[in-house]
Amino acid sequence: MTAYTVDPKLDLVLERTVDVAPELVWKAWTTPELIVQWFAPKPWSTSSCEIDVRPGGKFNTVMRSPEGEEYPSTGCILVAEENSTLVFTSALGPGFRPQPTGENDFPFTAVVRLERAGDGTKYTATAIHADAAAKKTHEEMGFIEGWGAALDQLVEVAKSL
């Protein structure tokens, strides 16, 4: 994948080194049965996941609030480089088909990069937004805290594999 330059006015970045090999992080990101175990920060949960790990493939999840409300998300995988890079967007549906957004939705593209760091992984997740307002909305929803908590949960799941 061509290098992406982060724009601090439009993008949010979570970067950490975790003590799990990139192959296990990749497996946790690309296996539906594993994604449902870690993808939503507790007390939220992920009730379902469908993923087709190839460019143009689907990345669909349903997050469930502690009150039981469900929030489906449909997306499209743009890049899938095994054990290295996963890029997906909510702006497109499977097959790169543009999709409408709801009143409270904001499309974004996620870039997840995995780099070997000793026995672990340098994990970088970037959320790319169309404008500063979308970035602010995502930030105020708790991007760093939520994606950080989900990463902790991913590590716990990956260590059990």
N, C-alpha and C positions, 0 to 999 in steps of 0.2 A: 504494500500500500504506500502511496505517496505520503510523505511526511505532512502532518497537519500542524499548522501554527495556531496556538491558542490565542484567542482575542479576549483579554481580561474584561472587556466591556460587554461581551456577549456569552462567554463560556464559564462554566463551573468545572473545577478539577478536584478530584480526590486522588491523592497519590500516597501509597504506603508500600512498605516491604512486608510481606507475610511469609511465615515459615512453612509454606506448602509449595511443592514443585509446580511449575507452570502447567504441566500435563494434567494435574489434578484440579487446578483452578479452571482450566479449559473444560474439563469433563463436567465440573459443577455448573459452568455457564451454558453448556450445550446439551444437557440431558434433562428432559422435562421432569422426570421423577426426582431429580436432585434440585432443580430450580424451585419446585414448590416447597422444598424444605428450608430455603434460605432467602429467597428473593425479596420478600417484604419484611421491613423491620418490625419486630415484635412490639406491641401486641397485635399488629396487623398480620395477615397471613396471605399466602397465594393459594387460591383454591384450584386453579388449573393452569396448565401451560401447554402450548403447542409450539414446537419449533422445528423448522426445516433448515438445517445449518448449511446454507449455500446462498450465494448472491441471488436475490429475488425470492428467497424462501421466507416463510412467515415466522414472526416472533410475536406470539399472542399470549397474553397472561390475563388472569383475573385476580385482582387483589381484593381481599375482604377486610373490612374494618372490624374493630372489636365489637361493634354493634350488629355485625352481620350484613352490612350493606356491601354490595359487590361493585367493583369498578373494573370493567373490561378495558383492555388496551390491545389494539391491533397494530402490528408493525411489520416492517420488511427488513430483512438482512441485506446489507449492502456489501460487506466484506466479511469473509470467514477464512482466515489464515490460521490453520490448526496450531494450537498452543502458543499463539502469538497475538492475533488481532481479531476482534469481533466488533463490527460496526453495524448498528441497526437504527432505524428511524421510525417515529410514529407518524411522520408526514406522508408515508407511503404504505400501502397494503401489499400483500403478497403479489409477486410478479411486477413490482415497481409501479403499481397502479396508485395514482394520487387518490387520497381519501379526504372526505370532509372532516372538519373538527367540530366538536360540540361547543356550546357557549363558553364553558369554563376550561376548555382544553387549550393547550399550547403545544404545537409540534416541536420536537427536538430530535437531535441525532446524538446517539451515544457511541463513543469510541472507547473500547476497552482494550488496553494494551498490556501484554504480559511479557516480561523480560526476566530471564534467569538471573538470580542474584544469590550466588552460592548454592545452598540447598533449597532456597526459597524463590520467591517471585517478587519483582518490582511490579506493582499493580498500579496502573494509571487509568482512571475512568474520567472521561471528559464528556460533559453534556453541552452540546452546541445549540445555541438558540438563534432565532431569526432577528431578535431585537432585544434591547436592554430591558424592556418591560417583561418579556418572557423569562429572561434570566432572573430578574428580580422576583417574579412569581415563584419560580422553581427554587430559588434560594430561600425565600420566606416559607416555603413548604417544608424546608429542612433538608435540602439536598445533601449537605455534608454530613449531618447527623444521621439521616436515613440511609444513605448509601454506605456510610461508614459502619453502621450497625448491621446492615445486610452483608457487608464484606466480612465482618466478624462471624456472622452466621455461616457464610460460605466456607470460611476457613474451618469452622467446627465440622461441617458436613464433609469437606474434602479430607480432613484428618481421619474420618471414619471409614474411608474407602480402602 
